[in-house]
Structures are given as structure tokens and as C-alpha cells.
């Protein structure tokens, strides 16, 4: 069997849907593993398949990977080592967000806190800025950048 034939016979996920009722399995992925085009994956219950999308895609919690055999796999965001920074008031939180953005760190900006990856150096900086920092384990779903939808690596200034 040629490599081309073998590749075509392999179970593949060829599209992503926002939501579907019929789910065969789940796949739990960390933030860094949810920005892909093509990679071999194994579902949470052991189903091997190839993610084979036309373009690099941001996979969000709840998205559904549609397999070539008709089965569907729901994406679940994995718990990660994170920190939450809480500020005294909205202006303080805004200034904190500026400092984080100035360092090009992915983060989730919420109304009462900012969530980002655990980093002891950044935690110390935030504490020196007057924030209360706590270490947590939770899914990481940072917002996209100002230069487009999803991740914006490599933009120019």
C-alpha cells in the first residue's frame, strides 16, 4: 500500500462545527494544542485520528471535530496552571491589562480579574503593581488580538 493510499484511508477530522447534538467522544486539549491545522490526535477514550483542516484553526471549548466516518468529537479545554490577578478597582485593572499587553502575554480579561499563565516573574510584577495574585488550575481561553480573529502571532508594529 502506498503512503498516499494509507493517508487517505486514515480516519480524519476534516471540519469544525460550532455545536452539534450527536457526540461520539471528547478530546481534551491545552491552549497551545488548540491552534492547529494538521496533527495526529487521540480522543479521551482512545480513538486515533488525524486533524486535517484546510487552514490553521483556533479550536474553542465546545467546538466539534467532524470525522470522515460521520462521528463527532467535542473539544474540551484542559485545565492548566494559571494565575488570576485581581485589582482594587476598574482603573487599576485597566492599568494591569496594559502592563500585561505590553509584554504580549495571552490573557483573559474579565470584569473583575485577569487570567493568564502561571509565571512567577509576572506574578511578582503584578503584585508589585498592587494586584492580588492567586494560582489556579482552570481552562485557559484568552481573547484574540486587535489585528484579527483568533491568535495574532507575528503582527508588526
ZIZIFEN-V75980 format. One record per residue. RES is the residue in one letter. PHI is phi in whole degrees, -180 to 180 (NA if undefined). Layout:
# ZIZIFEN-V75980
[[RES | PHI] [RES | PHI]]
This chain:
# ZIZIFEN-V75980
[[X | NA] [X | -74] [X | -62] [X | -63] [X | -63] [X | -59] [X | -63] [X | -71] [X | -79] [X | -68] [X | -64] [X | -130] [X | -102] [X | -112] [X | -152] [X | -126] [X | -115] [X | -68] [X | -165] [X | -151] [X | -80] [X | -92] [X | -121] [X | -86] [X | -160] [X | -125] [X | -136] [X | -97] [X | -130] [X | -74] [X | -51] [X | -64] [X | -90] [X | -102] [X | -127] [X | -142] [X | -122] [X | -145] [X | -167] [X | -76] [X | -131] [X | -132] [X | -67] [X | -62] [X | -105] [X | 96] [X | -80] [X | -87] [X | -157] [X | -107] [X | -74] [X | -139] [X | -94] [X | -69] [X | -146] [X | -61] [X | -132] [X | -82] [X | -90] [X | -103] [X | -55] [X | 97] [X | -61] [X | -121] [X | -89] [X | -97] [X | -84] [X | -66] [X | -94] [X | 96] [X | -79] [X | -126] [X | -120] [X | -85] [X | -82] [X | -121] [X | -75] [X | -74] [X | -69] [X | -132] [X | -80] [X | -126] [X | -138] [X | -114] [X | -110] [X | -112] [X | -110] [X | -69] [X | -158] [X | -58] [X | -65] [X | -62] [X | -64] [X | -63] [X | -63] [X | -63] [X | -60] [X | -62] [X | -62] [X | -67] [X | -62] [X | -63] [X | -99] [X | 56] [X | -96] [X | -65] [X | -155] [X | -106] [X | -101] [X | -109] [X | -66] [X | -120] [X | -167] [X | -122] [X | -113] [X | -149] [X | -63] [X | -65] [X | -154] [X | -62] [X | -68] [X | -67] [X | -59] [X | -64] [X | -60] [X | -65] [X | -64] [X | -66] [X | -81] [X | 96] [X | -87] [X | -92] [X | -113] [X | -129] [X | -87] [X | -137] [X | -117] [X | -161] [X | -63] [X | -111] [X | -134] [X | -68] [X | -75] [X | -75] [X | -87] [X | -78] [X | -100] [X | 158] [X | -81] [X | 74] [X | -75] [X | -130] [X | -63] [X | 82] [X | -72] [X | -106] [X | -105]]
